[in-house]
Amino acid sequence: MPTELDPLERHPKAVGPGEQMRMHNSTCFGCGEQSPAGLRLKMFAGDDFFVTATMEVESRFEGGPGVIHGGILSTAFDDVMGMAPLLIGPSAVTVHLEVDYRRPIPIGSTLQFRADIMGRQRRKVYTEAIAHIGDPDDPVATAHAIFVTIRAREHFAAHVENSQLSDDDKRRLRAP
Ligand SMILES: CCCCCCCCCCCC(=O)SCCNC(=O)CCNC(=O)[C@H](O)C(C)(C)COP(=O)(O)OP(=O)(O)OC[C@H]1O[C@@H](n2cnc3c(N)ncnc32)[C@H](O)[C@@H]1OP(=O)(O)O
């Protein structure tokens, strides 16, 4: 992370501490309620610059026998950390993601996430996150990611047609 950082300020329209974060896209594989096979992550704004989330480790997420698939875990980290920039400004997309897997995560467990904004420099937002099963001081995995803020309408304009969103939602996204 660079040493020269911009000041962090909570966005006036960000949801309040303790409130559920609004889905950034209802058909998102990570947090969307309309994603048929998604992770259905529920996320909450924390104080200052962090978000939390929980995820039931369902048997459909299995990788090795009886444990979570590493790609599923990194997807969850991506989405939880990707919500954090919304506390300080516009939507942002991942440009870099790294995950450290520390312990096997059993099917049937409840994973808890916390993602913190570490700093911002121009459009780059630096985040770190932990996943734990009850004891935040003993994480089962940790992650770091860099997000870059975008103008969402412009960024997705060429792709909205491929979305699972309803035609009405697609029209709303395209509206000026
Ligand atoms: C409806 C609402 C939905 C809201 C959507 C919210 C989704 C959140 C949850 C899901 C997150 C995802 O999975 S997102 C999906 C996966 N990610 C993506 O598809 C992103 C693909 N990448 C891109 O489209 C592009 O790289 C952009 C738009 C992010 C950036 O391109 P750009 O606009 O031309 O900007 P560019 O100058 O290249 O980069 C800006 C700054 O970032 C730095 N930068 C760029 N890439 C990297 C990198 N890999 N590692 C470090 N730094 C990087 C540059 O050096 C520069 O720093 P400096 O010059 O300032 O120093």
The ligand as a Tripos MOL2 file, in Angstrom:
@<TRIPOS>MOLECULE
LIG
   61    63     1     0     0
SMALL
NO_CHARGES

@<TRIPOS>ATOM
      1 C1        -24.6270   -1.3360  -10.5940 C.3       1 LIG1
      2 C2        -23.4980   -1.1150   -9.5950 C.3       1 LIG1
      3 C3        -22.4630   -2.1780   -9.6430 C.3       1 LIG1
      4 C4        -21.3490   -1.9720   -8.6540 C.3       1 LIG1
      5 C5        -20.2680   -3.0250   -8.7700 C.3       1 LIG1
      6 C6        -19.5790   -3.3270   -7.4540 C.3       1 LIG1
      7 C7        -19.0420   -4.7560   -7.4380 C.3       1 LIG1
      8 C8        -18.3440   -5.0780   -6.1360 C.3       1 LIG1
      9 C9        -18.2290   -6.5390   -5.8050 C.3       1 LIG1
     10 C10       -17.6280   -7.4220   -6.8190 C.3       1 LIG1
     11 C11       -16.2450   -7.0570   -7.1600 C.3       1 LIG1
     12 C12       -15.8670   -7.7170   -8.4570 C.2       1 LIG1
     13 O1        -15.7840   -8.8940   -8.5600 O.2       1 LIG1
     14 S1        -15.5530   -6.6790   -9.7900 S.3       1 LIG1
     15 C13       -15.2840   -7.7560  -11.1560 C.3       1 LIG1
     16 C14       -13.8220   -8.0570  -11.4080 C.3       1 LIG1
     17 N1        -13.0970   -6.8630  -11.8100 N.am      1 LIG1
     18 C15       -13.1660   -6.3180  -13.0250 C.2       1 LIG1
     19 O2        -13.8930   -6.7710  -13.9230 O.2       1 LIG1
     20 C16       -12.3270   -5.1110  -13.2930 C.3       1 LIG1
     21 C17       -11.6190   -5.1930  -14.6560 C.3       1 LIG1
     22 N2        -10.7420   -4.0560  -14.8240 N.am      1 LIG1
     23 C18       -11.1610   -2.9030  -15.4000 C.2       1 LIG1
     24 O3        -12.3100   -2.8060  -15.9010 O.2       1 LIG1
     25 C19       -10.2080   -1.7440  -15.4300 C.3       1 LIG1
     26 O4         -8.8910   -2.1930  -15.0730 O.3       1 LIG1
     27 C20       -10.6270   -0.5940  -14.4660 C.3       1 LIG1
     28 C21       -11.9080    0.0990  -14.9600 C.3       1 LIG1
     29 C22       -10.8500   -1.0950  -13.0300 C.3       1 LIG1
     30 C23        -9.4750    0.4420  -14.3990 C.3       1 LIG1
     31 O5         -9.1810    0.8930  -15.6560 O.3       1 LIG1
     32 P1         -9.0210    2.4530  -15.9470 P.3       1 LIG1
     33 O6        -10.2900    3.1840  -15.6310 O.co2     1 LIG1
     34 O7         -8.4610    2.5780  -17.3180 O.co2     1 LIG1
     35 O8         -7.9850    2.9320  -14.8480 O.3       1 LIG1
     36 P2         -6.4020    2.6970  -14.7230 P.3       1 LIG1
     37 O9         -5.7640    4.0270  -15.0120 O.co2     1 LIG1
     38 O10        -5.9200    1.4970  -15.4730 O.co2     1 LIG1
     39 O11        -6.2470    2.3570  -13.1680 O.3       1 LIG1
     40 C24        -6.6340    3.2910  -12.1610 C.3       1 LIG1
     41 C25        -5.6120    3.1740  -11.0480 C.3       1 LIG1
     42 O12        -5.6220    1.8100  -10.5710 O.3       1 LIG1
     43 C26        -4.3010    1.2410  -10.6780 C.3       1 LIG1
     44 N3         -4.4360   -0.1790  -11.0160 N.ar      1 LIG1
     45 C27        -5.0890   -0.7370  -12.0480 C.ar      1 LIG1
     46 N4         -4.9900   -2.0740  -12.0280 N.ar      1 LIG1
     47 C28        -4.2180   -2.3800  -10.9490 C.ar      1 LIG1
     48 C29        -3.7620   -3.6070  -10.3630 C.ar      1 LIG1
     49 N5         -4.0570   -4.7970  -10.8910 N.pl3     1 LIG1
     50 N6         -3.0300   -3.5330   -9.2350 N.ar      1 LIG1
     51 C30        -2.7300   -2.3350   -8.6770 C.ar      1 LIG1
     52 N7         -3.1530   -1.1380   -9.1600 N.ar      1 LIG1
     53 C31        -3.9020   -1.1680  -10.2920 C.ar      1 LIG1
     54 C32        -3.6380    2.0550  -11.7700 C.3       1 LIG1
     55 O13        -2.2190    1.9940  -11.6400 O.3       1 LIG1
     56 C33        -4.1900    3.4490  -11.4890 C.3       1 LIG1
     57 O14        -3.5100    3.9770  -10.3630 O.3       1 LIG1
     58 P3         -2.9980    5.5270  -10.2740 P.3       1 LIG1
     59 O15        -2.6450    5.9530  -11.6550 O.co2     1 LIG1
     60 O16        -4.1490    6.3040   -9.7000 O.co2     1 LIG1
     61 O17        -1.8760    5.4460   -9.3190 O.co2     1 LIG1
@<TRIPOS>BOND
     1     1     2 1
     2     2     3 1
     3     3     4 1
     4     4     5 1
     5     5     6 1
     6     6     7 1
     7     7     8 1
     8     8     9 1
     9     9    10 1
    10    10    11 1
    11    11    12 1
    12    12    13 2
    13    12    14 1
    14    14    15 1
    15    15    16 1
    16    16    17 1
    17    17    18 1
    18    18    19 2
    19    18    20 1
    20    20    21 1
    21    21    22 1
    22    22    23 1
    23    23    24 2
    24    23    25 1
    25    25    26 1
    26    25    27 1
    27    27    28 1
    28    27    29 1
    29    27    30 1
    30    30    31 1
    31    31    32 1
    32    32    33 2
    33    32    34 1
    34    32    35 1
    35    35    36 1
    36    36    37 2
    37    36    38 1
    38    36    39 1
    39    39    40 1
    40    40    41 1
    41    41    42 1
    42    41    56 1
    43    42    43 1
    44    43    44 1
    45    43    54 1
    46    44    45 ar
    47    44    53 ar
    48    45    46 ar
    49    46    47 ar
    50    47    48 ar
    51    47    53 ar
    52    48    49 1
    53    48    50 ar
    54    50    51 ar
    55    51    52 ar
    56    52    53 ar
    57    54    55 1
    58    54    56 1
    59    56    57 1
    60    57    58 1
    61    58    59 2
    62    58    60 1
    63    58    61 1
@<TRIPOS>SUBSTRUCTURE
     1 LIG1         1 GROUP 0 **** ****
